[in-house]
Amino acid sequence: MTISKQKTIKTIAVLSLLALMFVTAGSALAKEAPKTKLATSTKAQMERPGERLATSTKEKLEQRKSEAELKVSKKIEERAQFQSEQLSRMIKSLESIFSRVESRISKMQTEGKFDVSKASVLLATAKETLTKAKADVVAYQTKVSSVTGTATKEIQKSLQALHKTTVESIKTANKALVNVINSIKPGANKIATSTAEKN
């Protein structure tokens, strides 16, 4: 073999080795490329559920918070509605008592056996307090109807304060009626008759 043939064989062997290395490296790169692509897409998919999880957790918390606020609002509205109905019943009861007391005083006045001047003055005072109590109840009912669907803790506090003043005015009207009733008790206001008239 001649030197040129030997060089040619060595060159071919080197070239074959280089070609083999390139083919092997190329196939290795080709195999790694999908893995990298797959790894990248898997990593992205792994990040997305975490994002979705975080987003859904925040959404669930917001949803629970809004549901809790709705429950609180509903409870406040139910309580206020109940109190409104209760106040209306109290006013109706006081009005019934007032009309009976008023008719009793007028009956006693027509009989002429009793002095009802003090009772008439107390009745006028009771009428004023009852009118104020009615106005307070109407104001409370108006406030209750205006908060439907939007009741919050602050509104609850304002409703409680208004309810307290309304109850106080009803109590005042009740005390005024009690004073009127006490003033017309039989025997306390009898007009004194002389003994000469009896004989």
Order of alpha helices (4+ residues) and beta strands (2+ residues): alpha-alpha-alpha-alpha
